[in-house]
């Protein structure tokens, strides 16, 4: 860590808008429980998700790129297990999903379904014209998986479903927020067309909701969704406007209001947001880069956590997870284990992204986020 640069960045990065409290101290960095890919072999390790198994173990699966560090390099879905609540992890990867795509398989979302089975979602990427989220089931606690089937069948193109993103509503509806960026014969667009695909039969069939309105043609990407206490669905999106953008649905993801800016300062990078089971509050993890330095405005650092007690209207208890000014931190997976929190995220050096992208797993007390 470069101390002089850090002192400068602390002064310019910490967000101080009216709906946020002043950022607090750096969280305990000693609670790293696993690092994958520190030696650059494999060259990229990213976009994971946790699932707690009924025998007490935890399975963490992630995108393991064996053919390079880029989004389109060859890769598989690999997994590690913990038998002690996330304190220690198995030393070798188990291949969960082999490379069944023309390019790769990547970007994992686990979900414990209401019927007790486990759903596994991932992207099968064949080409820049063909990237579709697929789903598998397990009824034996991740020992075996069903045959894969596509979530999207009514459209063809390059869809992005971020890791750790699929949710199930209390009535059983599954929601998979996706961003469409390319179809055959059309150039790749940074501005995604945003949809929520939904299933009302536990994932057997899927249907498309309406596209999210975006009359100002904001570059929106990588949507995520969370259920609010009033029954509405909140969607957040990465943009190039210096903040996260938001939209809401009042009909369980069928239609969306016009997308609008939040005051969550952010580069064009994904945020992660989940409800904390023990407290009922929302936890947000993102790159809080409210910066006065234009040259650093796009950097994916620092990595910050915040808590909302009012359904996302305001954020308090800001905590810095990672503050290396040369770092690149993103695609966080969040899992709550009682009064503890497991996090997994890319933790690379910005100047070495073509060489290696390691993955870090951390375990922290929930109390640390509230102190």
Number of C-alpha atoms within 10 A of each C-alpha: 10 9 10 8 12 16 11 11 21 17 12 16 24 22 21 13 14 10 14 19 17 16 20 17 12 13 16 15 11 9 13 17 17 18 16 21 18 17 12 17 17 20 22 29 30 30 25 31 29 25 21 21 16 10 8 11 16 21 21 22 28 29 26 32 27 16 15 20 23 14 13 18 18 21 27 23 27 22 21 20 23 16 15 11 17 21 15 14 18 13 10 10 15 13 15 18 20 12 18 14 19 15 21 26 29 33 26 29 27 26 22 18 17 14 9 13 15 21 22 25 28 30 27 26 27 17 14 17 19 18 27 25 25 18 22 19 23 17 14 13 19 16 8 12 18 12 10 16 16 17 23 21 12 8 11 15 18 25 29 23 28 28 26 27 26 25 22 20 16 10 9 16 17 24 29 26 26 26 23 24 22 22 18 12 7 10 11 15 12 16 18 24 20 25 24 27 20 26 18 16 11 17 19 11 14 20 16 20 18 14 15 21 17 18 8 9 11 17 18 24 27 24 27 28 25 21 20 15 10 8 13 15 20 20 22 26 27 22 23 18 15 21 21 24 25 22 21 23 19 14 11 21 26 18 17 23 14 14 21 16 17 17 18 24 24 28 26 23 23 24 25 24 24 21 19 18 12 12 10 14 16 20 22 20 25 28 30 26 28 23 22 12 11 7 8 18 18 16 21 26 30 26 24 24 25 24 25 18 14 13 18 17 11 17 23 19 20 25 23 25 22 20 20 21 23 20 22 24 30 25 24 26 27 24 19 20 18 12 13 16 19 21 20 27 24 24 28 25 18 17 11 14 16 14 17 23 30 23 27 22 22 21 23 21 16 18 10 13 20 12 10
